């Protein structure tokens, strides 16, 4: 339970009375249904910014009123007697509805990350997005001011998305060796929506999805929530990925393979051209379509990576996902899927049922940026900025993490996959970092049993924050080992 409200210290009401009144409101409004478990007294005190004695006084009053009850060894709950006390009608058991929902919840650590990212006091060492200082705000403002809009620019777009934008993306992909017509492209609201559309639009319940492990797929649930199963493939074991695919597919037919072959999230590994061709070959033989998540490939720093899998695809095997969220602005919510036309038409129909299309204004803006060359100029500048940030971060790691961790030099993207010498990456480390106002992405959110890795990012925190954050994190880790 996340509590964002705090009592007003300038109010004429005492702190404990404000807390009592607020909790009563949460209960009577139905926001805290019957059987809701309250956080511990210490957690409540921290959330409200008061002494624990103030919390105890408030809870005692609510217990005396019959609104809360304490169960020995379990905690404090909204009482089953609440609605006999406050109303004659019976309250719906919303907790049952929440438990029975189809979409799986995030694990607590991911929920905590999402919550604390809104806290400006946090140093976000794991955030996978560009710093506000790297967003081209002024140039976007200039583009909007100089763009002529009509009614169509502010209305719903066609199912596949704005045709001018799809043509611009087709031209952009051609520069990477990917030939795809505008008719075989659709616009989506970011890469995650692309995965959600594929999950509900192409696959039956019970499907098996193969993926590299560790994987971004373990930190989101588009396939699991649709009743599907994941099977991880390791690039670092004795068995090659093609052999793993053959072995798994013999036991149970796989429906799709998901991969981030360029600047992987979270490991930042990049597949060689030969590895890409081998993957295409085995997937063609085993008849397993591929989802290529290619949202980071524009972020190479010194040397261009191998061409996308889609550039080698002569058989319509690859669904190619791209996005502007990592390179231009996450708030624009513009991405795309490229694939066989029947697939695109199916997914476009589902998207119209979901949200009637991505923002027409954002589509108009991105089409202008691509067609007028603003995007390529922005990328040139952004790569230089990210390169400087990467080198600065590596220097900090060499200074503070020598002897306790290993890492590779990233060639692009946002991330450094930090490998610690001991398995101490757990919720305890995460919470200790939070207390020091550090927000980290532990390895176990990408691979459930991974307690040796952290995903660090050099794209969001400022140099000053990186310097303080990495030094402080190293002190925490050294205490634990």
Secondary structure, DSSP 4 states (H G I P E B T S, - for coil): --------TTSSS-HHHHHHHHHHHHHHTTSS-TTPBPPPHHHHHHHHTS-HHHHHHHHHHHHHTTSEEEETTTEEEE-TTHHHHH-SSPPP-HHHHHHH-SSPPPPHHHHHHHHHTT-TTSEESS--S--GGGS-HHHHHHHHHH----GGGGSPPPTT--HHHHHHHHHHHHTTT----GGGEEEESSHHHHHHHHHHHH--TT-EEEEESS-GGGGS-TTGGGT-EEEEE-SSSSS-HHHHHHHHHHHS---EEEE--SS-TTT-----HHHHHHHHHHHHHHT-EEEEE-TTGGGBSSSPPPPPGGGG-SSS-EEEEEESTTTT-GGG--EEEE--HHHHHHHHHHHHHHHSSS-HHHHHHHHHHHHTTHHHHHHHHHHHHHHHHHHHHHHHHHHHSTTTEE----SBSSEEEEEESSS--SHHHHHHHHHTTEE-EEGGGTSTT--SEEEEESSSS-HHHHHHHHHHHHHHHHHH-
